[in-house]
Amino acid sequence: MRAKIVYFGLAAVLVVYFVLVGSRGVMLIEQGTAITVAFGIAVLILPFIGAWFLYQTTKFARDANRLARELEAEGGLPVDELERTPSGRVDRDSADAVFARRRAETEAAPDDWRSWFRLAVAYHDARDTPRARKAMQRAIALHDGKPVRTAH
């Protein structure tokens, strides 16, 4: 719950920032000189890029949570079987062992979104966020029946 509050708080701050930056861009364009119009247009592009990124991130989180709820209803969520250090951090060897099992499960059923979801969790536990995100994107695409890009 705390993560959701932080996320929505930061998203609200970003939206306010987008509005402020956008108003500055409009003010620059209203000046009417070639240089201020060019700067104004450049400044207006930034909020659109930021809004697109915020939308994509929010959509990804919503889709991943939707899959998690469905997998939980089926009783298929991965069980936290990781060993932890006294400080609470995940033991690297334990994460690697779980990851190896999840990878084998995914290789055995490459078209099953459930195995890709569990692999994404294993990547996350192994602190490999980029691969975790890609595996979760693949799980979402498989679940939704969208075309899946194959790795080269």
Salt bridges, closest charged atoms under 4 A:
ASP63 OD2 - LYS59 NZ 3.12
ASP63 OD1 - ARG66 NH2 3.31
GLU70 OE1 - HIS143 NE2 2.73
GLU74 OE1 - ARG114 NE 2.75
ASP80 OD2 - ARG84 NH2 2.51
GLU81 OE1 - ARG101 NH2 2.57
GLU81 OE2 - ARG102 NH2 3.59
GLU105 OE1 - ARG102 NH1 3.39
GLU105 OE2 - ARG118 NE 2.71
ASP112 OD1 - ARG114 NH1 3.27
ASP128 OD2 - ARG131 NH1 2.99
ASP144 OD1 - ARG66 NH1 3.12
ASP144 OD1 - HIS143 ND1 2.87
